[in-house]
C-alpha cells in the first residue's frame, strides 16, 4: 500500500524546500547553469501561487491560479531559462506572452540584472493585477533601491506606452499589460527574446515578426492531432528563421478570453 505522507511544511523552512527543489531539478537535468540556479534560489514561488496552495509551492508541479489556467511547473520554467539564457542579457528587451502568475517576468528581470525591458502580456485583468502584486512582494527590496520599475496597465492601448518607447532601460522596466497576447506587443518590439506560456499554432507568425534579428523565441506549439511540443525559433542576423523541437508538453492554449473563461 502506498502511503502518501503530507509534508509538514510548518517544520521545514521555505529555503530548505526550495533547495530540495533545486537539487532535484539539477539531478533531473533541468537546471544546469550557475546563474539560472542562483536566480531560481532567489525567487520565492509561494508568492506567485494562490494562498491555499502555498504549502505546495516548492513541489515540481503546475498549480491552479484561477480562470482555468495554471502557473507552470518549476521544471518548465527552468527549461525556459536554460534555453533562453543567452538572449536574456542586461539591456535586452523580452516579451512574455500569457504571463499568468508573473513568475516568468520576475525570472527574466533577474536574468537581465534589472537593466533592460520585460513586457508581460496577459488577457485576464485580474491575473495582471495579481501578478503585479506578487512581483512587488517578491522584489520589494530591489524596487526600494530603484534599480528597476514595475508598471501594470489594464489596457494595451494605454497612451502611457509611448513613454516606454523613450525610456532608458537602466533602471530596468517591467511592464505588465492586460491585452491579447496573440497579437504580441508590436508597440514595444522588436524583442531579443520571446517566451510564450500558452500553446500556439504554427500559423502564429505574428509573434515571430516581433522577434529581433539574432533573437530567440520559445513556444509550445500544437500540431496535428493536438500533439504539443516546445519549439525554439532562432532568427539569424539576416532575419532568417530556423526551428528545433525540444520536448513534448501539455499547455493550455493561447486563446480568446471568452473561450478560456468558459473552460475552452
Ligand atoms: N508562464 C505562466 C503561464 C500561465 S498559463 C505562469 O507560469 O504563470 C498561460 C497564461 O496565458 C494564462 O494566464 C492565460 O490567461 C494566458 N492567456 C491565454 N490566452 C491568452 C491571450 N490570448 N492573450 C494573453 N494571455 C493569454
Boltz pocket constraint, residues with backbone or C-beta under 6 A from the ligand:
constraints:
  - pocket:
      binder: B
      contacts: [[A, 67], [A, 69], [A, 70], [A, 71], [A, 72], [A, 97], [A, 98], [A, 99], [A, 100], [A, 101], [A, 102], [A, 103], [A, 104], [A, 121], [A, 122], [A, 123], [A, 124], [A, 127], [A, 179], [A, 180], [A, 181], [A, 182], [A, 197], [A, 198], [A, 252], [A, 253], [A, 254], [A, 255], [A, 256], [A, 257], [A, 260]]
      max_distance: 6.0
